[in-house]
Each structure stands twice: as structure tokens, then as C-alpha cells.
């Protein structure tokens, strides 16, 4: 996979390892630009015609000659270009056709400068400035074509101002300052517009590649989970057949349950290893959160079986992050809204991975609910109060404490005191009051330390 965008510094075409993107980029650029181009061609023609009112005010004697340029030459010329956009020819020759429209609009202004009598002709250069803005930044011209068309218009002005309708030296110099400056600014704007269009397309392609990789990983993981589930099903059937008719049915059933717990534990170990291989931070966070959750459960007096289930769920509560591109998980800067939305999907993704796994504990539901909040402000299902499993409420508190007290790729640790203050402030609101009190006792009275 190509991780780096390579562009020609002048033409901005994709080069090197990125060269295969040039043709599909041009096709997408054409499709996304077509409506925009048509609107701007219509707008350009209308503005061109509307300025006929200025001709009547500034030079009534030449008004009809100027109107011929505006209404019979340039206006219909731009409309003709608009009609060409509806043909197949336009997709192939979009850039030279748009450059022609740009040059045509500028040539019209230059012809008016020639026709207009001094000193009116000296001020018509301002119209050329509008043409520059229109051509460089609005009609989707690429940098090379826009620059060629812009400087060609400057050259045409030089010819008109020096040899056809001579312009006083000071006016000529002043106008040239504006024309050259406008061209340079326009070139920079056009260069950046094209650069960012190409960059956005490149990043879009990279995201699609990452999505395909994640999809493949999910398929492989689902297949492994299905295989494990089938193994457990076969084992359970065998155990059920074996213990039928035996006086020790209860003992054998308990033995089967313990075997299933060990098998689930082995599966959890495999999954944890897979997470750690892809994102060591997530794996470490899961282990620390699980240990704290178990300590809170012990402080609350829960049974050993519940504590074991909380430990297993804690070890894999962020398994859904396997579906999130590693570049987002380890991004050292603030996440965008889109990136944060992708991360928030990890609870539901984790549930989908685990929902068919046979287990003596509600692992899939705990993973699904560990970001729910008592007041219904959590996600993904906005559960409230007792709708949330007790195990998930415990894991929610341990997850927040460990996250705030630990370093994140995009920020340093906020500190344990800040984490405990968050739990204290929002107990009974966001977090289960009993769970929050047990957590606070662990740290403040029993001096519990995060590993």
C-alpha cells in the first residue's frame, strides 16, 4: 500500500508510486466539478452582460460597439462552452476548453480597452481583475492551464496598451503592477485548490484501503470465533451426553462449566494477544481496567463467579477497536469528528464479534454496554439505570479512571486525582453510586494503586 502522496511540483500530477491514481482522479474530478462549472459559466456570462450598464455610463458613443463584444461575441462564446459541457468531448478536453473560456473572457475585456477612448480605457483593466479571480479560483481550472491562460491575457494587454491603443506610461506601469500581482496571487490560490483536491482524493483512497484491511481482519476473526464456538458446542454436547443417567450429574456439569470457563479464558488470551499485536496501548489499558474492575467488585462483595466474568470482559472490552485503523488509535493529535465517530463504534463492533460466543458470563453485553451512562447520555444505545448490567457499570467506572490516569497518544496523563474527582462529581449521575463509592474507598482509604 502507498502511504505517501507523490505529486509533480509544477503540473501536480500524481507521480511515482501514486501515478496509478491520476486517471481515476481526473474522472472523479470531472464528475464532481461538472455542475459547479456549469453554474460558474452561466454566472460569468450574466456578469459579463450586466456590466453593459457601465458601458452606457462611461462611454455612450462606443456603447453599441462594446455591446457587440459583450452580447454577440463573449456572452454567446461562454454559452457555447456551457453547451460543450453536455458533450462527451468535454470530459476528455475539460481543461483546455475551460482555459479557452478563461482566455475568451479576458480577451473581451482587452478588446474593450482597445475600443474605449482615453481616459476611459485606462480604467477598464479592472474588469480583467474580475476575470482573473473567476478563472483562477472558480471554474475548476488546473494550475498549469490557469497560469498559461492568465499570463497569455497579460501578454495580450501589453500588446494592446503599447501598440494598438497606447496607454500613458504611469497608467501602463500601474496596471501592470495589478495584473502581475493578481496573476501571482491567482496562481498560488489555484495551486493550493488543486493540491488539496488531489490530497483529499489520495486520503480517500487510503481510507478505502484501510477499510478493506479492517474488513478482512474482521472476517478472519469472525471465522476463528465461529470455529471456537463450534468446538464449544461439540464439547458441550459430548458432556451433556456423558453425564446423562449418572448420579454425579451435578458434579460433572460443574466440571464442564469450569472447562468452558478455561476455554473462554484461552480464547480471551488469544484475542488479547491479537489486540496487543496491533495496538499495545489498547491491550495494556484493557488489562489495567480489568484489574481495577475486579478490585471494585471485591469491595462491593460480589461473588467470585461475577468477579471472574468481570475480569474476562475487562480483558476484551475494547476488542471492537480492531475495526478502527491503527493510524487513528495512535494519532498523536486531537481526533477529528469523523475519527472520533469511528472509535465510538468499537462497543457495537465488539458486541458483534462476541455475540455468538458461548460463555457462562454475559461478555458480549458487558462489552456492548461499557460506555453507557446512568442518565442515558452514554452510547451506543442510550441505556439508563438498571437497564445497564452491573458488570458494565463497574467496568465503566474502572475504564474512566484508568483512561484519565494514563497517557493517551494525543495527550499526557490527566492524573489520578482528576480521575477520582470526575467519579466523585458524577456519581449517581453518570456512574452507579454504589460502584463509584466502592472505587473511591479503594483509592482514598485502602490506598489502591494502578499498576
N, C-alpha and C positions, 0 to 999 in steps of 0.2 A: 504494500500500500504506500502511495506517495503522501508523505506528511508535510512536504514543503512546496509552496507555490512558487513556480519559476516563470517570470514574465520577461519579455524583451524590454529593455529600459526605454526604448523610444516607441516602437509600434505597440507595445503592451500585449503582444500575442503570447499565448501560452507556449513555453519552450521546454526543451529537455524532457524530464520525466512527466511534465504537465502537458506536453504537446497534444496528447490524445484528447484533451478537454476542449481544444479550440473549436472544432466543428460542432459538437453538441452545444457549446456556449453560444455560438453565433445563432443557432437555431432557436434556442430559448430566448436570447436577447431580442431576436426578431419578433417572436410571439408576444413577449411581454411589452414590447415597445410600440407595437402597431397602432393600438388605439390612441396612445399618447401622441404619437407622431401625427396622426390624422387630425386630432384636436388642435395641435400647435400649428399645423399648416393652415387650417381654417382660421385660427386666431390671427396668425401672421398676415393672411390676406385681408382680413377685416380691418386690422390696424393700419395696414398699408393704404387701404381705400379711405379709411376715416380721416387720415391726415390730409386728404384732398381739401378739407375745410381750411387748413393752414395755407395751402397754395392760394386760395381765393383771397385770403387776408394779406399775404406778403407780396404777391406778385400777380395781380389780377390780369395784367396784359399777357402773361405767359401761362395763365391758369389752364387753358384748354390743351396746350401742348403738354404740360405736366400731367394733366388728367389722362391724356392718351397713354403716357408711360404707366401711370398707376392702374388705370381701368382696362386698358386694352392689351398691355404687354405684361406687366408684372403680376397683376391680380389673376388673370387667366393662366399665366405661367405657373403660379403656385397651385391653382385649382387643377391644372393638368398633372402636376406632381402628385396631388392628392388622389386623382383618379388612377394613376400608375400604382399607387399603394394597394389597389384592389386586384392587381395582376400578379401572376406567378413570377414575372420578371423582377418585381420589387425585392422579393426575398433574396435573390441572387446578387442584385446590384444595389442593395439598400443604401450603402454608404456613399458611393459616387452619385446616386440620384439625389440624396439629401444634400451633398456638397454642392451639386448643381443648383438646388433650390436656394441654398445659402448665398452662393455667388450671384444668382439672379436677383435676389433681394438687394444685395449690396450694389450691384451694377445699376439697378434702377435709381438708387439714391445718387450715385456718381453721375448718372446722366442728367439728373435734376440739377446737380451742381453746375454742370456744363450749360444747361439751358437757362438757369436763373441768372438775372443780371446782377452785377456787383451793386451794393454790398450784400444783397440777399443771399447770393450763392455762398458767401463765406460762412453763413450760419447753418446751411443745410447739412453740414458734416455731422450735426448732432443725430440726424436720422441714421447715419452709418453706425453710430454707437449702439442704437437700439438693435440694429441688425446683428452686430457682434454678440450682444447678450443673447439674442434669440438663437443664433447659430451655434455658439459655443456651449451653452448650458441647457437649452430647452428641447432641441429636436433630435436628441439621442445620437449625434454625430460622434464617431470615434476621434480620438486625439489627433491622429495623423491627418485625416481628411479635413477636420475642422481647421487645423493650423494651416494647411495648404489653401483652403478657401479664404480664410481670414487674411493671410498675407497677400494673396492674389488681389483682394479688394484694395488693400493699401497701395499696391503697385498701380492699380487702375486709377486710384485717386491721384497718385503722384503724376501720372501721365496727363490726367485731366487738368490738374492745378498748375502744371508747369507749361504745357504746350497747347492745350485746347482752349481753356478759359483761364488765363494767367491770374494767379492769386498773389496779393501783396506778400512780401517776404515774411513780415511778422505774423500775418494770419496763417500762412503756409506752415511756418515753424510751430505755431501754437497748435494747429490742427494735428500736425504730425506727432506732437507730444501725446495728445489724447489718443490718436489711433494706435500708436505703438504701445502705449501703456495699456489701452483696452485689450489689445491683442495678447499681450503678455499675461494679463490677469485672466483673460478668457482661456488661454492655453492651460494655465495652472488649474482653473476650475474644471475644464474638460478632461484634463489628465486625471484628476482625482475622481471625477464622476466615473470614468471608465475603469480606473484602477479598483475602486470599491465595488463596482458591478461585477468585475471579474473575481475579486476576492470573495464576495458573497456567494457567487456560484461555486467557487472552489470549496468553500467551507460547507456548503450544502451537500456537495458530492462526498466530502469526508464524513459528514454526519450519516449519510445513507450507508456508506461502507461500515461505519461503526454499528449502525442498527442491524445490518446483516450479520455482523460478527456476534452481536449480543443474541440475536435470534437463533443463531446456530448453537451458541453456548446453552441457551435455554432448552433447545430441543435435545441436546445431549444430556443435560441434567435431568430433564423430564423422563428420558428413556431410562436413565440409571435409577431414578426414583420408582418408575413403573416396575423395573426388574426387581428391585428390592421389595416392593410391595407384593409382587407375585411370590417372591421367596417366602415372605412372612405369611402370606395366605396359605401356601402349601404346608409350611411348618405348623400353623395353627390347625389346619385340617387334620394333619397327622397326629397332633397332640390330642385333639378332641376325640379322634377315633381310638387312640390308645387308652385314654382314661375312662372310656365308657365301660360301665359294669364293674369298675374297681372300687373297692371300699375306700381307697385313698384318693378319690376323685378330687377332693378339695386341695390336698397337698400337691397333686400333680398339676392342677390348674394354676396353683400359686407358682410352681416351678416354671410353667410355661410363660406366666406373666413376667417372671424375672428374666427369662431368656429373651422375651420380646423387648424388655427394657434394655438389656445388654445389646441387642441387635439395633435398637433405635439409637442407643449410645454410640455404637460403632458407626452407624450412618451419620450421626451428628458429627463425629470426629472427621469423617471423610468430607462432609460438607464444609466444616470449619477450615479444614486444610485447603479446600478449593478456594474459599473466600480469602484466606491468608495469602495464598499464592498470587491472587490477583490484586488484593488490597490489604497489606499488613495492618494499616491503621484500623480498618473496619473490624478485622479479626480481633485485634487487641482490645478494642472498645467493647466488643461483644463479651469477651471473657471477663473483663473488669465489671461490666454492668451485671452479668450473671452472678458473679460472686457477691456483689453488694445486694442484689435482689434476694439471694438466698439468706444473707445475714438479716435483712429486714423481715423475711418470712419467719426465721427462727425467733426474732424478737417479738413477733406477733403471736407466736405459739402455734404455728401451722404444723400439720403432720409432716412426717418425713417424706411420705409419698408426694405431697404437694410441693415440698421443697425440691425434691428430685425433678419434678416436672418443670418447675420454675427455672432450675439450673439448665435443663435441656433447651427450653425455649429461649433462655437468655443467650446461650451459646450461638444461636442461629437467628436471633430476632431481626438482624439486618441482612439476611440472605438475599432478599429481594434486590439489594444493591448490585448483585451480579448482572442485573439487567441494565445498569447505568454505566455509560462509558467511563473507563478509568480516568480519562483526562478531566472529567467533571469532578469525580470523587477527590482527586488530588490537586485540584485547581488552587493555586496559592493566593488568588484574589477573590473578591466578592462575587458570588454567583449571580447570573442574570435570572430574570423571572422564569425564562424557559428552562434553564438548567435546574433551578430550584423545583420547578414543577415536575421535571423528570425524576429528581431524587425523591419527591414526595410519593411517587408511585411505588416505592420499594415495599411498603406494607402490603399492598394488594398483590404485587408480584410475588412476594414471599408466601402469601397465602395460597396463590395458585400453584406454586411449586410443592407445597406441603399438604394440600387438602386431601390427597388420596393416600397419604402415608398412614398406615395403621400404627396406632400408638396408644398406650394406656393414659396418655395425657392429651389435653386439647392444644397441641403445639401450634397447629395452623391458625386457630382462632386467637391465641395469645399473640402470635406474630402479626396477625391482621389488626389487632386492637391496641398495640403498644403505644400508638400515637394519639389515641382517643383521650378526651379530657372530660372530667366530671360534669362540666357545664355545657357540654356538647360542642365546644369550639375546636375539638381536635379533628383528625382526619384518619381514614378516608370516608367513614360513614356517619360522622357527627353523633356517635353514641353518647348517652348520658348516664350518669349514676350507676345503678345496678345493672344496666344493660351491658356494662363492661365487666368482663371476667376479673375476679380478684387478682389472679396471677398477672393479668395485663396491667392492672392498676399498680401493682408492686413494681413491675418492670418499667412502667412509665416513669416512676419516681427515680429509680436507680439509673435509668437511661439519661435523664436530665442532669442528675448530679454528676455522673461520670463525664458527660459531654462538656458541661460548663467548666469542670475542674481540670480537663485535659486540653492539650494543644490540638488545634484544628489546622488543616493545611492552609486555611485562609485567615487564621487569627491565632494569637497566643492564648494560653490558658486564662480564663476569667477568674480562676481561683476557687478554692473550696468554700470560703466564706460567702462569696457571691452566690454559689450554687445553693448553699443551705438557706441563705436569705430568700432566694427565689421559692424554695419549697415552703418555707415558713410563711411567706407573704401570701401564697396562693393555695395553702392547704384548705380543703373544704370548698375550693372554687374550681381550680384546675385539677388538683390532686386529691385522692381519697384522704380524708382527715386522719383516719387510723394509721394508714400506711405512712403518711407524712410524719406523724408524731413518732412512730417507731424509728424512722430514718433519723430524725433529729436527735432522739435519745442515743442512738448508736454513736453518732459523732460527738455530741456535746457532753454526754455523761459517761459513755463507755469507751470513748477515745478511739473509735474505729478509724482505721487509715486505709485509704485507697491504695492498692499495690502499685 
